[in-house]
Amino acid sequence: MTLLIIANPHAGNRQALAVTKKIKYTYHKPVQVFLTRYPDDEKRQVERLLSQYQEGDKVLIIGGDGTLSKTLYYLPKTVPFGYYPVGSGNDFAHALHLPSLEVTLDRLDKGQKTEITVFTYQGGLVLNSLDLGFAAYVVKEASQSRLKYWFNKCHLGKLTYILIAIKCLFKQPRADVTLTYEDGKKQSLSDLFLCSLANNRTFGGGVVIWPEASATTSRLEIVTAQGSSFWGRLAILLTLVLKRHHKSSRLSHRSVRRLSVDFEDDAIIEIDGEIVVLKHVDLTPEKRYIYL
Ligand SMILES: Nc1ncnc2c1ncn2[C@@H]1O[C@H](COP(=O)(O)OP(=O)(O)OP(=O)(O)O)[C@@H](O)[C@H]1O
């Protein structure tokens, strides 16, 4: 058995290389590392990994949520994977209470697997959430901000998101979408400050989107809210931060098993912390197996 590792050396505060070195020195079986060399290099590295993959080999992914999401899209669904988070937000790892590196490797050795659901669409998959409105705006601004780099260096990556979320109160990012449900019924929603399709509890490194959202269920939680006034937007952000989701009259929620979404031309869309350009998605559940 060989441990095949895909690692993003650029994720978070750039610990992936140190982690892979540690594994190479301490792990008792052969290890082969495939480093992503530039943005969107996951496809090429998964292809290289699969060309070496033999029955009994184990796959470990090291990176942030974006690395995991993109790698899983290209990894065949029948191949189980281990994951060690080194991103800045690590929402997936926190929600699933992923263990230390030693325990992760031990479970991988033992082949102890847990079933999760991801939602695939034409061109990618949703591991944590697809967001429009303020969350997408925060990710877009953070990706262009030098602050994220410096805060990450000081292990304060979350602070970038908090500062930009405060800016959102004044900027009022808005989204319009048309949702098509399983029964074919359509719903057009406009002027949304919050619009998230959540497969996981949190985004932005710990902000709760919906308390019951989890990759261990087969459901996608739709959470929306309009925020036309400053105080309305503040109330929405406080609802999320203070976890008052069920008590809030501002938030609308619906749980679905699959969903189609149409976006406006100029929509800012974010999936698992990455800005994407999309017109339409059909989100379909798919089972995956994580060593956990
Ligand atoms: N060598 C590289 N240099 C620059 N970008 C890379 C490299 N390898 C992968 N990427 C890109 O990095 C992005 C993923 O980053 P990732 O989400 O893993 O880290 P993060 O943003 O720090 O963490 P988190 O999402 O948990 O906040 C993807 O778009 C991926 O294609």
PDBQT file of the ligand as one rigid body, heavy atoms in Angstrom, charges set to zero:
ROOT
HETATM    1  N1  LIG A 301       0.366  26.241  -5.852  1.00  0.00    +0.000 N 
HETATM    2  C1  LIG A 301      -0.734  27.002  -5.834  1.00  0.00    +0.000 A 
HETATM    3  N2  LIG A 301      -0.634  28.352  -5.901  1.00  0.00    +0.000 NA
HETATM    4  C2  LIG A 301      -1.726  29.136  -5.875  1.00  0.00    +0.000 A 
HETATM    5  N3  LIG A 301      -3.003  28.665  -5.764  1.00  0.00    +0.000 NA
HETATM    6  C3  LIG A 301      -3.158  27.344  -5.690  1.00  0.00    +0.000 A 
HETATM    7  C4  LIG A 301      -2.053  26.445  -5.713  1.00  0.00    +0.000 A 
HETATM    8  N4  LIG A 301      -2.517  25.185  -5.626  1.00  0.00    +0.000 NA
HETATM    9  C5  LIG A 301      -3.871  25.275  -5.558  1.00  0.00    +0.000 A 
HETATM   10  N5  LIG A 301      -4.266  26.576  -5.588  1.00  0.00    +0.000 N 
HETATM   11  C6  LIG A 301      -5.621  27.106  -5.506  1.00  0.00    +0.000 C 
HETATM   12  O1  LIG A 301      -5.909  27.448  -4.133  1.00  0.00    +0.000 OA
HETATM   13  C7  LIG A 301      -7.327  27.431  -3.967  1.00  0.00    +0.000 C 
HETATM   14  C8  LIG A 301      -7.721  26.646  -2.759  1.00  0.00    +0.000 C 
HETATM   15  O2  LIG A 301      -7.281  27.227  -1.591  1.00  0.00    +0.000 OA
HETATM   16  P1  LIG A 301      -7.866  26.604  -0.250  1.00  0.00    +0.000 P 
HETATM   17  O3  LIG A 301      -9.330  26.889  -0.176  1.00  0.00    +0.000 OA
HETATM   18  O4  LIG A 301      -7.472  25.204  -0.170  1.00  0.00    +0.000 OA
HETATM   19  O5  LIG A 301      -7.097  27.414   0.849  1.00  0.00    +0.000 OA
HETATM   20  P2  LIG A 301      -7.629  28.617   1.723  1.00  0.00    +0.000 P 
HETATM   21  O6  LIG A 301      -8.414  29.560   0.885  1.00  0.00    +0.000 OA
HETATM   22  O7  LIG A 301      -6.473  29.156   2.465  1.00  0.00    +0.000 OA
HETATM   23  O8  LIG A 301      -8.530  27.824   2.760  1.00  0.00    +0.000 OA
HETATM   24  P3  LIG A 301     -10.073  27.890   3.190  1.00  0.00    +0.000 P 
HETATM   25  O9  LIG A 301     -10.893  27.649   1.944  1.00  0.00    +0.000 OA
HETATM   26  O10 LIG A 301     -10.224  26.778   4.197  1.00  0.00    +0.000 OA
HETATM   27  O11 LIG A 301     -10.273  29.255   3.762  1.00  0.00    +0.000 OA
HETATM   28  C9  LIG A 301      -7.889  26.728  -5.187  1.00  0.00    +0.000 C 
HETATM   29  O12 LIG A 301      -8.433  27.698  -6.057  1.00  0.00    +0.000 OA
HETATM   30  C10 LIG A 301      -6.677  26.077  -5.809  1.00  0.00    +0.000 C 
HETATM   31  O13 LIG A 301      -6.834  25.831  -7.188  1.00  0.00    +0.000 OA
ENDROOT
TORSDOF 0
